Amino acid sequence: MLAYRKQKIEKYFGRMNKELEVLLVDDCEITQFFHREVIKESMPNVAIHSFENGQYALDFLLGNIRPNVQYLVLLDINMPVLDGFGLLGEMQKHKVSTNVKVVMVSSSIDANDRVRALQFPHTIGYYEKPFTASYGLELAILMGLTKQSTIKSE
């Protein structure tokens, strides 16, 4: 399973020969704090930006994308102003760079949300909250930011 996911990530991100920045998009400060800690633990040299709604994240994406940087967005679904699906729609509408990929991180266990999220071209994954250290480490491994030997085999 890990090999399949690694192929999928490499398809979208290449071999990570670019700098990576992570965008945390969630209206809950506690969730943002927890996700930030998980990312710092699993990807210690990555820049992290936090946004409380999709509109703030969209504004950042439309004004700050650099071509030599890959962006990974950890996106919640339910937020005020512009929710996760709204952000995905706006990214598609504005033709946001292919350097931006999204992993939905939501408390929703509705299979329809998962299917809907994965239909957007920027979306490469869907995790249920809480975003755990194992999710963070899996992403880091799949993106080549840490060595796979740090994970115990199942």
N, C-alpha and C positions, 0 to 999 in steps of 0.2 A: 504494500500500500504506500509506503514512504517513497519508493522508487517512482510510482505512478505520479504522486503529488510533486515530486522533484522535477519530473519531466514537464508537468503542467506549468509549474512556476518558471522553469527555465524557458519555456515557450513564450511566456509573457514578459519576463524580465531579462531574458538573455542570461548570460553567465555572471551577472552582477559585476561587470567591469566598470560600473558607474557608482557614484556616490548615492547613498540612500537616505531619504528623510521620511519620517513617519508622521502622519497627521492623525490625531485622536479626535474624533468627532462624536461627542456625547454630551448631553445636557446635565449629567450628574457629575458633580465635582469629585465625589468619592470614587466613582467608577473611573474617571479620568486619572485620578491619583493612582489607583490600583493598576490600571493598564500601563501607565507611565513606568511604574516600578517593574512590571513584568518585562517591558521592552528594554529598560535599562539593564536588567539582569541578563537577558538573552542576546541583546544587541547593544553592547556598551558604547560603541562609537557612533551611534546614529543620532542625528538631530531629531528632536521631537517637538511638534507644534500641536497645541490643544485648542479646540473650538467647541463652543457650547451649542451650536446649531449648524445646520447645513449651509445657511446663507453666509456665515462667516468663513466657513471652509471654502465655499465657492468663490468668494471674493479673493481669498488667498490664491486659489488655484488659477484664477483668471489673471492675476497680476504678478505672480511670483515664480512661475514655472521656469526652470532653467533646463536647457536641452541635455546637459551632461549629468543630470540628477534623475534617479528613479524615485518615485513617490509611492508609498504604501499608505493607504487610508484605512484606518480601522473605524468603521462606521456603524453607529447605532441606527435603528429604524425610527423609533418614536422620539421626536424632539419638537420643540416649538419652532415657529417661524418657517423653517424649511426642513422637513423630515428626511430620513435616509433615502427613501425612494425618490423624493423630490430632487435631492442633490444628484442622484444618479441620472435622472432625466435631464437636469440642467447641464450636467457634464457632457451628456450625449448631444444635447441641443447646441452647445457652444463648441463642440468638437475639441474637448480638452485632450491634451497630449496623450499619446499612447504610453508615455513614461509614467502615467498615473494608473495604479491598480488599486482595487478596493477589496477588502475583506469585511463582510458584514459581521458585526459582533452584537448580537441582540438577545434579549430575554425571551423573544418570541420562539415558541416551539411549533408554530403553525407551519406545516409543510408547504403551504401556498406561499408564505413569505420567502422561504428558502428558494423555491422554484422561481418566483418573481425576481428575486435579487440576482440570481445567476443568469437571467436572461439579458442583463445589461452587459455591454461589451467590456466595461472596465472591471467588472466583478470577477474575481478569481477564487473566492471562497466564502464560506459562511460558518461561523462558530457561534455556539450558544454561550451566553454569559453564565458564569464569569469567565473572562479570558484568563486562562490559567498559565502558569509557568510552562507547562508542557506544550500549550499552544504556541507560546512565544518562542520556545526553543525549537519547536517544529518549523516555524516560519524562518527562524534564523538559519537552521540547517538547510532547509530547502532553498534559501537564497544564498547559500554559500558564505554566511557570515560567521559561522563557527564550525567546528569539526564534528562530524557525525559520531565519532567515538565517545563523545560526552554523554550519549544516550545509551541506556542499558537496552539490550535487545529484548524483544517481547517473547 
